[in-house]
Amino acid sequence: MFFEEEVRFLGPEDARDFIRFLKTRGVKAHISTRYMEQVIVAFKGPLSAFEAMTDDLESNPPAPEDNAADPEDTVEVTQDSISRFKNAVRKVWTGMESLSVYEAGDRIQAKGEEGREELTAGLPESATADERVRHIADQIIPVIHLQASGGIESRDDGLYLTRKVIPGDEVVFLTDPFVSTAVDACAKKHGVTPYTKIEYLAKHVVTTGPELYFETGSDELEEMLSEADMDEDDYQEFIQGSHMKRALIPVITGIIGARKMSVDELAEALAEFSPEVQDDREVLISVDRELVPGLVGELRKVGVLEGTDQKIRCRQGNRPD
C-alpha cells in the first residue's frame, strides 16, 4: 500500500515506544523482526588524521589511472567528491567542538519531551522540513560517533559523557565514498584505516497504515524518532519519504475539489500535474497510473474520499476551499 509505512528500529524497546505513541493517536500498527545484511565500506581513525588526509587529497588528488579499486574499472576521485568528504569531516569536528565544553559526567542530552525540545532549540518557526532534518542530524551525528567509541552512557533521564571530548582525538567511522586504492593509501599514510564491515542485523519494523498521515504531525514524528535507536539512513529515508507522501494528499483533494471524477480522470490529472508554488523553480508531480486506484482506496479507508470509482468525491470536511 502506498501510505503504509515501515519504520525500522535497531532496538526493540524503541519500536515498542513508537507503537505506544501511535496507539495514543489512534493509529494501528504492529511490530515484526527482520534479519538484514549490510556491507559497510568505511574509514576509521581520529578526526585529526581525517583532517590531514583530506588536506592531502585536496592538494594532491589522485590521477584517474591511479585510483581504480579494480584494475579493470577506473574510479575518478574528483575535487568535488574530495570537498564533500572534507565537509563531512568538518561537520563531525564542529559537532565534537560543541560537546567539548562539557566535562566527563555531564548530561549532554535529555530524553523524552525535554530532549525533543533541545534538539529543535534555535530553529526558526519558518524552518522547512529539510532544514529541521539537517539541524537535528547535525546534533545527533557526533553523539552516534561517541556512543560507538564508548564516550556516552545512556541513563533513564538522558545521555551522559563518560570522558572529556577532545575533537581531534575522537575516533570516528565515516563512509568511504571513493572505493579507491590511491585514497586508501593516502588514508593509511595519515593514520586512517580503510575497512569493510559485514553486518547481520536484527531490525524491529513497525508497520503502520495510512492513519499515520492524519492522526500525527510531521514535527512530532521527527522529534520522537530523532532520539530513537535507528540507522541514520533508515531515519532519513522515512522522514523524507513521509514528507513527500503527506504533500500528495492535498494535491489529490485539490484536483478533485467540490466535483466528482472517475479514477481514470484522476489518474490522467496526476500523470503530470504542476501545482502553484511560491518559487522560481517549476514543480512537476507525476504519479504512475497503476498507483492511483490503490491511493483512492486508501484515502477512502481513512475518510478523505468517498464514492465509487466512477464518481469519486472529497468527503464533506475534506474539500478544499
N, C-alpha and C positions, 0 to 999 in steps of 0.2 A: 504494500500500500504506500502511496506517495507521502502521506502525512504521518505514517507510522515512523517512530524514531527508535534507534538503538543507541543507548548511551553506555559506553564501555568503561568500567572501573577496574582498577588493579586490586582494590581491597574489597572484601565482601561487606564490611561494615558501612563503607561509603555508599555502596549500592543499596543497602537496606535503609540508610538515612534518606536517600533520594526517593525511595518507594514511600516512606512515611510522609515526606514532604508532599509528594504528588497526591497521596490519599487525602491530605487536608484540603487540597484544591479540587477534589472530586475527579481526579484523573486516574483511570485504570492503568495498571502496569504490572509486569511480572519480571522475575529475575531468572536468568539461566546462566550456566557456567560453560564457557567455551575455551578450548585449548588452542593456542595460536603459536606459530613460529615466526620469528623475525630475525633478519640478518642486519646487524649494525656495523657499518664501516665508519670508523671514527678515529679521532686523535685523543690522547690523554697526556696531560702534563700541567705544570704550574703556569699560571697566567703570564708571568714574566717571560717564560720560554715561548709561549704563543706569540707574545708581542715581538720578540726578537725574530721569530720565524716569519711573521707576516711582514716585518720591515725588510727582511732579506728578500722575500719573494717579490715585494713591491719594487725593490731596487734591481733585482736580478731575476726577472720572470723567465721560467724555463722555455727554451725553444720548443716548437711543436714536436720535432723529431726526438726530443729528449724526455718527453713526459708521458709517453704511452704506457698505460697499465699493462697492455698486451702488445707484443711486437707487431701483431697484425692490425692493431687498432690505435690510431693516434688520437689522443685526448688533449686538445689545446687548452692550456691554462692561460686565460686572458687576464688583462689588467682589471677588467670588470669583476671577474669571479674572485680575484685576489682582494679587491676592495670590499666586496660583500662579506668575505670571510673575515677580513680585518675589522669591519664594522661589528660583526657578531662578537668578536673577541672584546672589542671596546665596550660593547653593551653589557657583557658579563662583568668586565672590570668596573664599570660605573656602578652596577648593582652591588658589587662587593664593597666598593668605597662607601656606599650609603649604609652598609651594615658595619663598617669598620669603626663607627662612632660608638658602638655598643661594647660592653665588656662581657667576658665569659660569665654565664649565669643570667644575663639579661633576657627578658622576653622581647622578641622582635616582632611577633605577630600573634594577635588574639585568635580565638576560634569563635564560631557562631556568628551572630549578627554583628557583634563588635568587630570581628575580623573582616567581614564583608565591607563594613563601613571604612575600615582602614585601607583596604585595597583600592577603594574608589575615591579616597580623600584627595582633594586637589583637582579633580576633574570638573570642568565647567558643565553646567546643565546642557549646553549646546553641543556637547561631545557626541560624535557619531558612534555607531556600533563598533566600527573598526578601530576608532580611537580608544574606546573603552577596552577592547580586547588587547590592544597593544600596551595600554597603560597597566593593565592587570598582569599581562605576561612579563613585562619588564621587571615587576616586583617579584614574581614567582620564580623566574629562571635562576637567579643567584641562590634562592632558597633550595631549589631542587639540587643544584650542584653541591651545596653544603650538606644537605641530607645524605647524598651519595658518599661523601667523604667523612661522615660521622661528625660534622660540625654543628649539627642541630639535634636537639632532643624534643620529641613531641610529648607534651603533657596534656592533662584534661582541659586546661584553660588556655593553651596556646603553644607556640614554638619558642624554644629557648636555645641560646648559643651555648655550646659546650667548650668553646675556646674563643679567644680574641681573633677577629678576622683580619688577616694581613693580605690585601688583594693580590699582590704579585706572587705570594707563596701558595695561594689556594690552588689545589689540583682540580682541574675540571675536565669534562668529557665533551668534545664538540664533534658534530657530524662532519665527516670528510666529504666535501663537495667536489673534490678533484679526481680521486682514484688515479693517482699519477705516481709513477716510480720516482720521478725527479722531485716532486713535492715531498714524498716520503723521505727521501734522502735529506732534503732541507730540514724537515721536521726533526729527524734524528740528530742532525748536527747541532740543533739548539736545545735538545733535551725533551722533545715532544715525541711520544711513542705512537706510531700508527698501529691500529689493531682492528681485527674483525671479531665481532662477538655474535654468537648464535644463541638466541634465547628461545626457550619454550615456556610460554606464559599461560597462566590461568587468568582469564578476564571475566569479570562478572557483568553481564549485559542486562541492562534494564530496558525492556521494550514497552513503549507507550503507544497509545492510539492518538487520533487527531485531536482529542480533547486537550492535549498539551498546549495547542496553539490558541485556545480560547479561555482556558482557566488559569494560565500562568502568563507572566510578563517576561519580556526578554531580559530586563535588568535583573530581576530576582533569580532567573535561571543562571545567568552569567556569574552573579555574585556567589551563589551557592556552590556551583561546580568549580569555581576558581580555587577553592580550598580543598577540593576532593582529591583523592589519590588516583589521578588519571594520567595516561600517556599524553604528552603535550600535543602530539599530532591528533589524537582522538578528541581532545578538548577543542582544538581549533576547528577541526572538521565539523564537529557538532554545532558550535556557535555560529560559524559562517553559514553552514547549510540551513540551520533553523531560521536565521535572518532572511535568507533568500526565500524559503518556503512561506514564512509568515507574510512577506511582502506580496506574495502572489494572491493571497486571499482577497484583499481589496481590489486588485486588478480584475479578478473574476466577477465580483459583485458589481464593480463599476461598469463592466461591459454589459452585464445583464440589465442593470438599472431597475426601473419600475416596469419593464416589459416582460414578455415571455419569449423564450427562444429554445430551439432544439439543441441537443448535444452536438450535432453536426455543425450547426451555426456557431456555437461557442468554440468548437474546435477550429473552425475556419478563422474566427477572430483572434484566437490565441496563437495561431500559426505564425503570425508576425504582427505584434502589437507594440506601438510606440506611445508610452504614457507621457503626459505632460509633466516635465520636471524643471525645477529651477536650477538649471545647469547649462554650461556652454556645450557640453557633450550630449549628443542624442543617445537615448537609451532605447534599446530594442529588446523586447521579450518574445521568445519563441518557445512554445510548448508542443512537444510531439503529439500528434493527433491521437496516438494509441493511449496516451495517458489520460485524456480528457474524460472518458466515461468513468474511470476509477476516481478521478478528482471529484466529479459530480456526486458519485455515490458516497464518498467520504464526507463531503460537505452537507449532503442530505442527512447523514447519520448524526451529525452534531447540530443540526437545525439551522444551518445557514441558508441552504437551498431547499426547495420543495417542488413537487410536481413530477410529471412523467418525463421520460427522455425527449418527448416531442414538445413539452411545454414546461421547461424549467423556469422557475422564478425565484427571486430572493424572498425569503420568508419575512413576514412583517417584522420590522425592527432591525433588519439587516440590510434594508435598501438604502443605497447612498442618497444623499440629499440632491 
